[in-house]
Amino acid sequence: MGRRIYLCADDYGIAPGVNAAIRDLVLRGRLNAASVMVAAPSFHRSDAAALEFLNVEHRRVAIGLHLTLTAPFAPLSAGFRPVKDGAFMPLPAMLRRGLLRLLDARALAAEIDAQVAAFGKAFGRPPDFFDGHHHVHLLPQAREALLAAMRRFAPEAWVRQCGGLKPPRAQWKDRKAALLSLLSRGMQRRARACGIRANPTFAGAYAYDGKADFAALMPGFLAGQEDGGVVMCHPGFVDDELKRLDSLTFLRAKEHAYLAGEEFPRRLAEAGLTLA
């Protein structure tokens, strides 16, 4: 069977086109994990039912919670702070506050509990795993609050760490990769102390600009993956709701086209990998 990995599609729930693209790839056997954004304004229980239905005959997809703490999305809990015009702060502000440990710990814990509860209401069960939109689950304070919630509500779940596969010297040339690697070390230490599992390897981050070539990047994402590793992706069909909420649009369509095609399974086999 080879080493088994998770190919995880983030942002399920953000828009109907993204939801449809993810379900399509699950049915094709090209995805085996999806991370759900319960804080998205257009996410409904019908979207949860459509995804969970794919597991009825046999288990096709692990379904996780995509913790959301950045604009333009709004908190699910009352009294969360800081907010701006009723929504979370933009990523740079949340990143700065998290790194300086200036977030309100009680409000943060209440919001994480609210998103876990919303997932449970939609799916009728706890998440299989946890990660974060813009990787916010790795931030100091957020990671402690998330791990505490996992111990209470989903002790069998695993949490995504985002330490890259690049050698340490190469990581430090990429500021984003270096920050994710550093934050992931802290997450891994705390997860082990809590008895919570984390994926051993991670890949899939890249610069979301017009020059990006997802197909060309995939062999590098797969190389060196260990059993239980995670490759992150963002497939989707572009619709008005996606355009309203996110700047990552046409690249989602390119990712879907590549994953639905015949090159991806060949790349998996060449790397000695299968989807878990």
Secondary structure, 3 states (H helix, E strand, C coil): CCEEEEEEEEEECCCHHHHHHHHHHHHCCCCCEEEECCCCCCCCHHHHHHHHHHHCCCCCCEEEEEECCCCCCCCCCCCCCCEECCEECCHHHHHHHHHCCCCCHHHHHHHHHHHHHHHHHHHCCCCCEEEEHHHHHHCCCHHHHHHHHHHHHCCCCEECCCCCCCCHHHHCCCHHHHHHHHHHHHHHHHHHHHCCEECCCEECCCCCCCCCCHHHHHHHHHCCCCCCCEEEECCCCCCHHHHHHCCCCHHHHHHHHHHHCCHHHHHHHHCCEEEC
